[in-house]
């Protein structure tokens, strides 16, 4: 699981959020417009139904967690990757990326999605330009393997490799834009990719591998099992942390949704600023502190 922040929850941004969650990543979705955050969960629900209907999703929900965050600093905190997908406006993108570059970890990779804007202009005021590059997912994202990359003047080879490997683990194919024109898929090309993905998924599902029982007496097998249990323990520990500050234990129940996802301090903060639940986007009418034995 990788922590990813997606900035902008419009038509493309919501698809990026869904695809990242589809592949098991923890996604923090941010939009300056509260209505866009409110619509995000509905859009994800509709996409989930379509994926299930076409056999691309076996479980009832997406694998990864999606958190709707209304504050930029909270969205990018501890992010491994930040993908910007706001409106095609240079001033908006440049200002947002500049803020993000000072708020996210210095190790975070920052990607900006743009059709026609100059990538160097977008990152002109960013801190740590070596980790910045163009990353453009192609609509409708879920069944399109291609992701268009653009290197800025200061983009490091290490940052490019990091993004490429991250995308490849999701079954994506990263390619560098050739020339100034972006790749735009026609409706027929989108439909072809969707049908092909469904066909491949169905074929793969029919090929069930035999159940193999590992030889747990072998030291390498034991080491793999122990490492797996250690990683599971670390994941469970992270799931107990407050989703906002990510430092304190979750001990605050939100009403009326009854989600337990915040510490008492952050719960009071969200309640005071009349914010919504990061999980379901319901308005918080009251909070309850819980105590563990």
Buried (B, 14 or more C-beta within 10 A) or exposed (E): BBBBBBBBBBEBBBBBBBBBBBBBBBBBBBBBEEEBBBBBBEBBEEBBEEBBEBEBBEEEEBEBBBBBBBBBBBBBBBBBBBBBBBEEEBEBBBEBBBBBBEBBBEEBBBBBBBEEBBBBEBBBBBBBBBBBBBBBBBBBBBBBBBBBBBBBEBBBEEBBEBBBEBBEEBEBEBEEBEEEEBBEBEEEEBEEBBEEBBEEBEEEEEEEEEEEEEEEEEEEEEEEEEEEEEEEEEEEEBEEBBBBBBEBEBBBBBBEBEBBBBBBBBBBBBBEEEBBBBBBBBEBEEBEEEEEE
